[in-house]
Amino acid sequence: MSRTVYVNGAYVPEEEAMVSVFDRGFLFADAIYEVTAVLDGKICEWDGHIARLQRSLGEIGMPMPMSSEELLEVHREIVKRNNMEEGAIYLQVTRGATDRDFVIPKDLPQTVVLFTQAKSLTGTKSGLRVISVPDIRWGRRDIKTVQLLAASMCKSEAKKQGKDDAWMIEDGFVTEGSSNNTYIVTEEGKIITRNLSNSILPGITRKSVLRIAEELDLEIEERPFTIAEAQKAVEAFMTAATSFVTPVIEIDGVKLGDGTPGPVSKRLCEVYIEESRKASC
């Protein structure tokens, strides 16, 4: 069955959705995106996602295409039209369409696209096996642009090697996963995750999970860590809007603990899902 998508004010069947070949999102990756989870037909973490969208747009000199309230209504409507109970909504905002030129134009009508992906977000997680790869992305990873080729190549390399995902390395330290923030848990039960900077995306799920960890009286240290340190950890996990808290059970062929998801990641995932259901809108 065809999905209904949103394109510049219209809800249309996906087969009829069109964007100009001169759109700068297509020609220059001149666009910002956000992904929101849907649980029980409701939107999760809306305030965090809309705040990050506004920040990302501002960092590349683009305005909000509409108000937060208007965007929320579009999100709710596309969930309703697709009868989606669980999954994700992708929002993409480009600078708009004009003749090809490297110089960034001013005051173009922006392109706004939303589409849904229905999938299970709350199923049992058996744990992922990851490889390490060089981080070849641009320097402003804190901006959620659609420049995802490097991340796509990294994840594809992991799949080629028979693994699930890749952790990217810069200057000897893990930055993040191909589409997620990364964490390790020490023998003492301390959670270590890279501190926020231009090197990583400020994950909305990351922020909530760290808050939950503090409420559970878990110790947190925000700093870079190496693959060698991660391989000595008793647990590791990743967080993202469409996968919540996902355990990692192997890093570059080294099994962590007994090779099964650990208690810290499992507990954080349980509480995160429970809180997300209560707070969704």
Secondary structure, 3 states (H helix, E strand, C coil): CCCEEEECCEEEEHHHCCCCCCEHHHHHCCEEEEEEEEECCEECCHHHHHHHHHHHHHHCCCCCCCCHHHHHHHHHHHHHHCCCCEEEEEEEEECCECCCCCCCCCCCCCEEEEEEEECCCCCCCCCEEEEEEECCCCCCCCCCECCCHHHHHHHHHHHHCCCCEEEEEECCEEEEECCCEEEEECCCCCEEECCCCCCCCCCHHHHHHHHHHHHCCCCEEECCCCHHHHHCCCEEEEEECCCEEEEEEEECCEECCCCCCCHHHHHHHHHHHHHHHHHCC
